Amino acid sequence: MEHATTGQPSLAELFRNRNFSKFWVGQLISYLGDRIDQMAMIGVLSVGVSKEVASDRANLITFWATLAYVVFGPFAGPIIDRFDRRRLMILMDILRAGVVLALPFCISPSHHPGVIYAIVFLIGLATSVFAPAKSAFIPEIVPQEHLLRANSVTSTMGTLTVLFGTVIGGALVSALNQPNWFVDQLGWLFPREKMPPGLGFAFLIDALTYLVSALLLFWIVVPRAVAGYEEERRRRVRAEGSFWGQLQDGIRYLTHHRLPATAALIQSWFFFVGGAYFTIVTKLVYLRLSPSNEQATEYLGYAYGALGVGLVCGGLLTGIYGGRLSLRWLVTGCFAVASLTVATLTLPVPPWSLYLVNLVVGYAGGGVAVCMDTLLQRVVPDEYRGRVFALTNLLLNSLLLISIWLGANYLGSTPTSIHYFTLVTAIGVLLGVPIAWFGFPARLRITQVETQS
């Protein structure tokens, strides 16, 4: 698949690509709704329980959403390569909107948490198809030479939602949970015996964002030449063999090609240690920063927002300067900086320093995410792209699931427990340095990567 290109675009030139603009705006709105939905779920599960229980339940929301990736991840890849990726994403958006729209009428704080975790799992199943389809779809609307900048901007979009979505979502859920005129006037929309009206509005907003995302994806017009190539790719993949055979082909491709295998491993390892760090952040917010459970969503929003600021800065700077540095030095530097920064939480620092630590960790994470996504998109042939991204998502979410489980079971609420778990996490981050150092050729830059057949 070839596009007429003239090198890396400026941001203005990139957004003059109408397909990319529609895609970017749609995902920004959808991810913003996700963060509001996440805070609303935490709000439902935090009603009437202690801080310790509320913090564990908040982490379990992430656990069950991630479990969906692990369960369905192996099936997502062949599906994405066999069918039209844009239409798959539209369908997943509509399915998620329907589930979220029904939440205020189906669940309440009086329900057993398992009911809510099951719904989170169901939403995660749809997302397990949407996420790798999105990554595989970007090269259909963006020239290969522009992928680094496009991934930088897309990563920035995703992390901007961590910044604004969690802050806005946390504050919105906290405000809507309080008695106010707006809820009193429109609360009749939601059955009070099921759901506090304020939380019901948060779920409604999330459902609307999925529908907006689906509409903008519907308006994308893939260039005729690319559409013809993609149709041929789908026919070729369907003719290659059975569903399971194609899954094995994807695994075989990863195990026989060094660069995509290294990228998948590095991204997965960062998610593994990132999941452990996520549980630490949640625990510290509930136990050290938030005065009460009712205000916890607001403080979680600020903490996740600090991560978002770092991710935005790291993603943008990698998009601008990442092509000038070797992958070996760039990625190992990100792991080293993140490890040292996480380790500072074991020192007697004030609680608010968590925001600064999140800022730096997010910065390192943004660099890793943009580099690895771009590397996979450049190096993997189109007919394998869906399977490779799905398998990468399966691996990273499996490791994320394990680390969240470890946090839920071994991260206690005492200062000593938090201290040692944080120290082990910092050491785990540092182990990413040798993986990147020996995984990449010495002088290879992201702009020099070519497709491996």
C-alpha angles and dihedrals in degrees: 000000000000132000127190104251141168104195133278112350128222116246090258091053092046093053091047083072094094094199092055092045092054091046093048096047092046093052092045091056093043094049090047088057090048091059092049089050091049092053091047090053090050089048092054093049094045096060113116099353135105124267092253093053092044092053092050091049091050090055091046090059088064090044095056094043089052093046088063089061091051094048098045101025096096091055097045098069100060089042091054093048094045098050142043105284096207093053091046091055091049091051092049091050091052092047092050092047091054094050095046092045090056095050099088089056097043108042139042137175088262092064120098109265089241090071091057093044089054091055091047087052091051092052088047091056090061091045090051087066097037098052100056091037088057092051092047092046098056094076088056091065102027127059114246093244089057097049097098092055092040092051090046091054092042092049089048089052091052093048094044085064089054086054101042100021097055094041093046092038094049093047092042094051091045091050096044090050089062122079108268141153095253094056092043092053099044102024090103087081091075129048105248092208088062106036138004103253092234092060090044090059090052091056091047091054091051092051091052092052091056090052092050089051091051091049094051091048088051089055093054112108112203111213111263094240091051092044090054091049091049092050089052090048091053092049091048093049093048090050094049096081145275127344092252092046090056090049089053090048089056092051091046091051092053094046093050099047119068102202100051090041091052091047092050092048094047094048091047094049091051089053090049094056089035091059091053090048090049091058090050092052092050092049093048092049093052096041104035112017109033118072092204144002090255091061096040095094090055093052091043086054091055093047095048088042090059088054087051093054090053093046091051093051093044093047095047095047091047089052091052102038105013094093090062096058131068114254090234095061096036097052097038088051091054092052094046094050093046092050095051091046095051089049090061089071088070089064124083094267126152116265093248090063086080087080092057092047090051090050093057095040089051090050091056092044092052091056094049094046096050094046096048096045091050092046092053093046092050100041103039119079114241095247090059098037099094093048094046093049091046092050090047090051089048092052097044094044091048090055091043089052091051093049093048089049090051090050092049092050105033105026102089129186098252121101091240093053092048091047095055095040090052092049092051090049091053090052089049091054090051091057087070089072097073091041091058096036095055096031098063129057112253101253103023115133126194092245090058096057115113133188114281110217 
